[in-house]
Amino acid sequence: MNERERRIGENEALFREVNERVRETSETFDVGRGDAEFVCECGTVSCVDRIRMTLDEYERVRADATTFVIVPGHEEPDVEIVVAHEGRFSIVRKHRGAAEEIAIHTDPRS
């Protein structure tokens, strides 16, 4: 297993878990389907960027265990591809290796 891919995968899984809590909190406080502020799910552990998106947009990203929401430009081309640009955020999909395996095995919805 490539150490860099593993680290990226673990960082992204951690940020995804944080965003799952954001989603749950938004639903608990009946934010409806409005905007919420999510953390960038890129592989950089020091990233503190935030992304405003609707809960429906977030659900679309979470429909696939290998997709993550990031700030545009935060992609890591050797482990993921950009599958959508939505203006204020991009959606990336893991395409191979340790990062993809970690994404699947750490998916809190599976």
C-alpha positions, -999 to +999 in steps of 0.1 A: +000+000+000+014+034-010+018+055+022+007+087+005-025+071-008-032+057+026-027+090+043-049+108+018-076+082+021-076+084+059-077+122+059-107+122+035-125+096+056-120+118+087-134+149+070-163+128+056-172+117+091-172+153+103-196+162+074-219+133+084-222+150+118-229+183+101-257+167+081-271+150+112-271+182+132-287+201+104-315+175+102-319+175+140-324+212+141-347+210+111-327+232+088-348+216+061-331+213+027-314+246+030-276+254+030-252+240+056-215+246+059-194+215+053-156+209+056-136+204+025-130+166+022-096+169+005-067+148+015-047+177+031-050+173+069-043+210+074-071+222+051-096+243+070-117+254+040-155+253+042-181+247+015-217+259+016-240+235+000-275+222+004-283+190+022-296+176-012-263+184-028-244+167+000-267+137-003-258+134-040-221+133-032-227+107-004-246+084-027-213+068-037-188+058-011-159+068-034-170+104-040-160+134-019-167+171-019-138+195-021-129+231-028-120+234-065-083+229-070-078+206-040-079+175-061-051+149-060-050+137-097-030+106-089-057+091-067-089+108-078-107+124-108-130+154-108-164+141-118-183+174-114-176+211-110-205+228-092-190+263-090-184+266-053-173+230-049-160+200-069-169+164-066-140+139-069-141+101-072-113+078-060-101+058-089-076+033-075-054+021-048-054+026-011-075+058-011-103+040-029-102+010-006-102+032+025-131+053+011-152+021+007-142+005+040-147+037+061-181+047+046-203+054+076-234+046+055-224+011+045 
